[in-house]
Amino acid sequence: MTQQTAIIAGGCFWCTEAVFNDVIGVSKVESGYIGGTVANPTYKAVCAGTTGHAEAIRVTFDTEQLSYADLLDIFFATHDPTQLNRQGNDVGTQYRSAIFPLDAAQQVEAEAAMSRNQPNWPAPIVTTIEEATTWYPAEDYHQEYWNGEGQRNPYCLAVIPPKLQKLRKSFAARVKG
């Protein structure tokens, strides 16, 4: 088993975490913050849009079951990469669509994934490819959010099920049973 890590941001991290927790080959998803200028940011500060960080997820996956390219294709299909600094009603740079490659190979794959997925969208993909700066795990109550508190959160109940349906429809062979 060969483990690899990917860091992606596609809006609210509760939503992207819920999607990738259901993907075969993914062993861990951690919500956190990356790409900002403030050390040890808090959720409140990141949500205020003052730190420069993106709400992101760090995905640990088995490359024998899921390639980085396939992970990125799922990423592009389960959020709207054409919305600049927002996802739906979540507005601000903290909700930007971004990929944070961890090495040169991931950089090449990220660029290829953007080109490969552009025909699937009616508008230009605005996802950024950014340097992977310091990763800050989000506070404990954000981890595995959908599996607990998220089931009672009206925002999550409105946003996450459609994302999971798209995952199951478009990537049925990749969804955990």
Disulfide bonds with the S-S distance in Angstrom:
none
